[in-house]
């Protein structure tokens, strides 16, 4: 046996909801680019997001995920067509298993309808790196098991995503995407790392993941808005969904709750702060926190999951020039 057994146990327990080859997040309403490259540029400005997640607190070797994403919109100088570009960097740790993803995305955006809606198609290219550590705690002699890389192993593979996205600002959005189109295989075979041991035979396959997302904004009053949303995830073997609603007051304070099938109920809250000095009219800083109350059997061993999100966006538009004129009445 090996120390990574704990990580495997956690994955098997979590697979009731979804096989987590992709990182799992709760505040997906504010963090859509990682699952759909067509989201790049959809805010008509520059946006950057940082997310930190501690999952299943109480377990040693529990999943820990940190992610940075950024995207921006721009126009080409020839046709004036809108485009989007983005970057996602994520680090996911589970026991001795760690995964690094780096992806660069591009989206072609086109106006659709008379309601200000934009439809976009995008793709992401990047790499996935899988690392297995070497801190084994074996019951039997691990040198006889070729599936255990006693000195650790690290492999990198090419990765690709594709997505479609449609958004009407402050009304609704809908998106479809497929990650890991190339179904990366991270494999390594080599001779014994310890005299008398079996040859190493390491293999890790990544399945394609399908995502569907949608959200709607309903203005109850001039000050209060409700934002129901759904986030569906599938790897063609198991499927789950996040169903949530967020209430926002004066576009400053927000709170809500998300239900994840067979996994958790997650209350969340945050604040939007108008920041001066960047872009047209300043930028908007969003800070949010969510807490997953575990509903699966893991609740007997875990106190839940914590997630912190920080997002900053600002517009790249041009400021309106104030013009002053003299009149014949006031010389």
C-alpha positions as a printed NumPy array, in Angstrom:
array([[  0.   ,   0.   ,   0.   ],
       [  1.062,   3.598,  -0.315],
       [  0.424,   6.971,   1.243],
       [ -1.517,   8.049,  -1.839],
       [ -4.223,   5.593,  -0.813],
       [ -5.863,   8.407,   1.132],
       [ -6.062,  10.513,  -2.009],
       [ -7.541,   7.615,  -3.959],
       [-10.097,   7.075,  -1.203],
       [-11.123,  10.736,  -1.349],
       [-11.5  ,  10.591,  -5.108],
       [-13.629,   7.465,  -4.915],
       [-15.804,   9.079,  -2.279],
       [-16.156,  12.221,  -4.376],
       [-16.869,  10.281,  -7.58 ],
       [-20.445,   9.853,  -6.399],
       [-20.848,  13.43 ,  -7.549],
       [-18.17 ,  13.856, -10.205],
       [-14.779,  12.481, -11.175],
       [-12.595,  15.466, -10.308],
       [ -9.934,  15.432, -12.985],
       [-10.783,  19.108, -13.418],
       [-10.642,  21.41 , -10.377],
       [-13.92 ,  21.942,  -8.554],
       [-15.135,  25.419,  -7.596],
       [-18.259,  26.753,  -5.917],
       [-18.343,  30.403,  -7.002],
       [-18.61 ,  29.472, -10.69 ],
       [-20.975,  32.388, -11.388],
       [-17.979,  34.718, -11.078],
       [-15.385,  32.278, -12.463],
       [-16.435,  30.931, -15.881],
       [-13.312,  31.191, -18.036],
       [-11.592,  28.061, -16.665],
       [-14.444,  25.88 , -17.965],
       [-15.218,  27.759, -21.204],
       [-12.588,  29.589, -23.318],
       [-15.329,  31.458, -25.229],
       [-15.894,  33.569, -22.096],
       [-12.658,  35.461, -22.912],
       [-13.403,  39.136, -23.539],
       [-17.09 ,  38.852, -22.607],
       [-16.868,  41.683, -20.046],
       [-15.658,  44.194, -22.685],
       [-12.653,  45.14 , -20.608],
       [ -9.865,  43.533, -18.609],
       [-10.653,  41.098, -15.79 ],
       [ -8.417,  39.137, -13.43 ],
       [ -9.542,  36.517, -10.904],
       [ -7.765,  34.716,  -8.062],
       [ -9.36 ,  31.699,  -6.373],
       [ -8.123,  29.667,  -3.427],
       [ -9.976,  26.531,  -2.323],
       [ -9.455,  24.165,   0.631],
       [-11.685,  21.129,   0.087],
       [-12.827,  18.577,   2.692],
       [-11.052,  20.215,   5.619],
       [-10.195,  17.612,   8.246],
       [ -8.497,  15.146,   5.901],
       [ -4.732,  14.979,   5.592],
       [ -3.785,  15.277,   1.935],
       [ -7.117,  16.92 ,   1.102],
       [ -7.572,  18.69 ,  -2.257],
       [ -6.142,  22.221,  -2.378],
       [ -6.642,  24.318,  -5.495],
       [ -5.281,  27.728,  -6.464],
       [ -6.089,  29.422,  -9.728],
       [ -5.386,  32.641, -11.589],
       [ -7.354,  33.639, -14.665],
       [ -7.4  ,  36.781, -16.724],
       [ -9.036,  37.862, -19.954],
       [ -9.575,  40.952, -22.066],
       [-11.443,  42.152, -25.138],
       [ -9.916,  43.898, -28.147],
       [-10.774,  44.97 , -31.697],
       [ -8.782,  44.182, -34.794],
       [ -7.559,  47.286, -36.68 ],
       [ -8.865,  46.119, -40.065],
       [-12.55 ,  45.214, -39.66 ],
       [-13.191,  46.486, -36.153],
       [-14.367,  43.022, -35.127],
       [-14.324,  42.163, -31.431],
       [-12.126,  39.396, -30.045],
       [-11.135,  38.037, -26.659],
       [ -7.933,  36.63 , -25.187],
       [ -7.398,  34.871, -21.871],
       [ -5.023,  32.978, -19.624],
       [ -5.732,  30.351, -16.951],
       [ -3.091,  28.957, -14.577],
       [ -4.187,  26.457, -11.952],
       [ -2.502,  24.236,  -9.374],
       [ -4.346,  21.301,  -7.823],
       [ -2.866,  19.207,  -4.998],
       [ -4.265,  15.918,  -3.662],
       [ -2.008,  13.951,  -1.358],
       [  1.145,  13.167,  -3.338],
       [ -0.6  ,  13.911,  -6.622],
       [ -0.303,  17.438,  -8.02 ],
       [ -1.58 ,  18.836, -11.316],
       [ -0.522,  22.036, -13.053],
       [ -2.562,  23.469, -15.931],
       [ -1.591,  26.441, -18.106],
       [ -3.906,  27.467, -20.946],
       [ -4.081,  30.409, -23.33 ],
       [ -7.487,  31.078, -24.872],
       [ -8.867,  33.015, -27.826],
       [-12.492,  33.906, -28.623],
       [-14.076,  35.346, -31.763],
       [-17.005,  37.561, -30.755],
       [-19.927,  38.721, -32.888],
       [-22.957,  40.884, -32.138],
       [-26.208,  38.934, -32.217],
       [-29.607,  40.597, -31.901],
       [-30.658,  44.141, -31.026],
       [-30.409,  43.636, -27.267],
       [-26.647,  44.107, -26.983],
       [-25.999,  40.377, -27.003],
       [-22.681,  38.913, -28.143],
       [-22.066,  35.343, -29.263],
       [-18.548,  33.946, -29.19 ],
       [-16.66 ,  30.811, -30.113],
       [-13.34 ,  30.129, -28.455],
       [-10.595,  27.6  , -27.951],
       [ -7.767,  27.14 , -25.473],
       [ -4.34 ,  25.597, -25.992],
       [ -2.005,  24.636, -23.206],
       [ -0.362,  21.936, -21.195],
       [ -1.178,  19.648, -18.289],
       [  1.566,  18.457, -15.97 ],
       [  1.025,  15.601, -13.532],
       [  3.456,  14.936, -10.681],
       [  3.449,  11.99 ,  -8.259],
       [  5.617,  12.262,  -5.135],
       [  7.857,   9.646,  -3.539],
       [  6.881,   9.717,   0.139],
       [  5.479,   6.177,   0.2  ],
       [  4.224,   4.426,   3.322],
       [  4.064,   0.841,   2.05 ],
       [  2.681,  -2.134,   3.928],
       [  4.277,  -4.569,   1.489],
       [  7.564,  -4.215,  -0.359],
       [  6.755,  -1.472,  -2.868],
       [  9.748,  -2.314,  -5.105],
       [  7.791,  -5.36 ,  -6.313],
       [  4.914,  -3.212,  -7.573],
       [  5.683,  -1.516, -10.941],
       [  2.657,   0.779, -10.55 ],
       [  4.347,   2.657,  -7.679],
       [  6.983,   5.168,  -8.873],
       [  9.254,   4.877,  -5.847],
       [ 11.327,   7.916,  -6.873],
       [  8.327,   9.887,  -8.056],
       [  7.322,  10.696, -11.611],
       [  6.406,  13.785, -13.64 ],
       [  4.82 ,  13.905, -17.085],
       [  3.479,  16.704, -19.317],
       [  0.967,  16.552, -22.167],
       [ -0.662,  18.93 , -24.658],
       [ -4.234,  19.986, -23.868],
       [ -7.042,  21.713, -25.785],
       [-10.543,  23.069, -24.987],
       [-13.407,  24.477, -27.087],
       [-16.477,  26.495, -26.157],
       [-19.479,  28.547, -27.257],
       [-20.911,  31.412, -25.218],
       [-23.759,  33.925, -25.556],
       [-24.295,  36.842, -23.216],
       [-26.654,  39.784, -22.931],
       [-25.156,  42.143, -20.315],
       [-27.162,  42.311, -17.09 ],
       [-29.774,  39.947, -18.578],
       [-28.583,  36.381, -19.098],
       [-25.807,  34.129, -20.361],
       [-25.531,  30.572, -21.668],
       [-22.458,  28.521, -22.582],
       [-21.39 ,  25.068, -23.759],
       [-17.832,  23.758, -23.684],
       [-15.642,  20.673, -23.916],
       [-12.311,  20.468, -22.094],
       [ -9.451,  18.029, -22.745],
       [-10.475,  17.427, -26.368],
       [ -7.166,  15.662, -26.993],
       [ -7.768,  13.27 , -24.049],
       [ -4.149,  13.623, -22.846],
       [ -2.31 ,  10.469, -21.796],
       [  0.551,  10.951, -19.351],
       [  2.675,   7.816, -19.486],
       [  6.175,   6.751, -18.496],
       [  7.92 ,   3.406, -18.719],
       [ 11.517,   2.9  , -17.611],
       [ 13.829,   0.449, -15.957],
       [ 13.963,  -0.283, -12.222],
       [ 14.711,   2.727, -10.007],
       [ 15.908,   0.466,  -7.184],
       [ 18.147,  -2.613,  -7.721],
       [ 15.957,  -5.706,  -7.887],
       [ 12.734,  -3.732,  -8.332],
       [ 10.21 ,  -4.047, -11.159],
       [ 10.321,  -1.6  , -14.133],
       [  8.183,   1.538, -13.783],
       [  4.915,   1.496, -15.707],
       [  3.094,   4.788, -15.032],
       [ -0.058,   5.791, -16.888],
       [ -2.679,   8.503, -16.284],
       [ -5.439,   9.172, -18.811],
       [ -7.553,  12.355, -18.844],
       [-11.117,  12.12 , -20.125],
       [-12.921,  14.869, -22.01 ],
       [-15.232,  16.926, -19.769],
       [-18.462,  18.574, -20.929],
       [-19.78 ,  21.749, -19.303],
       [-23.046,  23.648, -19.672],
       [-23.676,  26.924, -17.858],
       [-26.54 ,  29.394, -17.769],
       [-27.649,  32.324, -15.653],
       [-30.387,  34.956, -15.592],
       [-30.783,  38.334, -13.888],
       [-34.213,  39.323, -12.589],
       [-34.517,  42.87 , -11.245],
       [-36.942,  42.742,  -8.312],
       [-36.59 ,  46.488,  -7.682],
       [-34.152,  49.175,  -8.768],
       [-31.906,  48.114,  -5.87 ],
       [-32.394,  44.342,  -5.665],
       [-31.566,  41.734,  -8.327],
       [-31.861,  37.953,  -8.223],
       [-29.449,  35.85 , -10.303],
       [-30.38 ,  32.164, -10.596],
       [-27.748,  30.006, -12.302],
       [-26.904,  26.41 , -13.183],
       [-23.572,  24.713, -13.896],
       [-23.615,  21.17 , -15.342],
       [-20.536,  18.918, -15.471],
       [-20.087,  15.524, -17.124],
       [-17.258,  13.199, -18.135],
       [-19.634,  10.914, -20.114],
       [-19.561,   8.43 , -17.213],
       [-21.023,  10.524, -14.386],
       [-22.91 ,  13.816, -14.455],
       [-23.682,  16.345, -11.758],
       [-24.8  ,  19.94 , -11.483],
       [-24.571,  23.047,  -9.319],
       [-27.87 ,  24.889,  -8.909],
       [-27.678,  28.285,  -7.257],
       [-29.162,  31.734,  -6.766],
       [-27.487,  35.017,  -5.826],
       [-29.189,  38.115,  -4.501],
       [-27.494,  41.493,  -5.057],
       [-28.258,  44.834,  -3.404],
       [-27.406,  48.062,  -5.244],
       [-24.69 ,  46.142,  -7.136],
       [-22.592,  46.406,  -3.956],
       [-23.469,  43.524,  -1.645],
       [-24.39 ,  39.993,  -2.622],
       [-25.215,  36.691,  -0.978],
       [-26.522,  33.365,  -2.185],
       [-26.478,  29.606,  -1.978],
       [-25.513,  26.743,  -4.293],
       [-26.587,  23.11 ,  -4.14 ],
       [-24.224,  20.525,  -5.634],
       [-25.852,  17.177,  -6.324],
       [-24.897,  14.491,  -3.786],
       [-22.044,  16.613,  -2.448],
       [-22.732,  19.911,  -0.692],
       [-24.873,  22.931,   0.068],
       [-22.77 ,  26.079,  -0.115],
       [-23.79 ,  29.502,   1.239],
       [-21.725,  32.399,  -0.085],
       [-21.446,  36.16 ,   0.33 ],
       [-19.36 ,  39.028,  -0.942],
       [-19.001,  42.691,  -1.714],
       [-18.355,  44.758,  -4.856],
       [-16.193,  47.85 ,  -4.399],
       [-15.857,  50.649,  -6.908],
       [-12.169,  51.482,  -7.27 ],
       [-10.982,  54.862,  -8.616],
       [ -8.194,  55.556, -11.06 ],
       [ -8.258,  52.573, -13.451],
       [-10.109,  52.493, -16.757],
       [-13.254,  54.48 , -17.513],
       [-14.904,  55.438, -14.245],
       [-12.522,  53.244, -12.262],
       [-12.591,  49.486, -11.838],
       [-14.719,  47.103,  -9.794],
       [-13.189,  44.887,  -7.12 ],
       [-15.201,  41.834,  -6.073],
       [-14.372,  39.768,  -2.988],
       [-16.338,  36.619,  -2.18 ],
       [-16.309,  33.702,   0.234],
       [-18.166,  30.391,   0.118],
       [-18.425,  27.515,   2.571],
       [-19.438,  24.042,   1.394],
       [-21.503,  22.112,   3.934],
       [-20.799,  18.502,   2.952],
       [-23.922,  16.363,   2.448],
       [-22.218,  13.103,   1.367],
       [-20.776,  10.463,   3.708],
       [-17.617,  12.584,   3.926],
       [-19.471,  14.856,   6.362],
       [-18.623,  12.361,   9.111],
       [-14.93 ,  13.141,   8.659],
       [-14.77 ,  16.632,   7.145],
       [-15.817,  20.047,   8.43 ],
       [-16.55 ,  21.25 ,   4.888],
       [-14.754,  23.252,   2.193],
       [-13.65 ,  26.887,   2.053],
       [-13.232,  29.046,  -1.042],
       [-12.096,  32.659,  -1.417],
       [-12.45 ,  34.597,  -4.675],
       [-10.987,  37.989,  -5.599],
       [-11.913,  39.535,  -8.944],
       [-11.011,  42.878, -10.518],
       [-12.421,  44.28 , -13.773],
       [-12.173,  47.603, -15.547],
       [-13.314,  48.976, -18.888],
       [-11.012,  49.974, -21.741],
       [-13.423,  52.435, -23.336],
       [-12.555,  56.065, -23.972],
       [-13.591,  58.844, -21.665],
       [-16.066,  61.408, -22.958],
       [-14.261,  64.682, -23.635],
       [-15.874,  67.627, -21.871],
       [-16.21 ,  70.579, -24.237],
       [-16.745,  74.185, -23.109],
       [-17.992,  77.047, -25.28 ],
       [-18.529,  80.766, -24.792],
       [-21.95 ,  82.204, -25.492],
       [-22.989,  85.633, -26.736],
       [-24.726,  86.245, -23.416],
       [-21.65 ,  85.615, -21.261],
       [-18.484,  87.042, -22.735]])
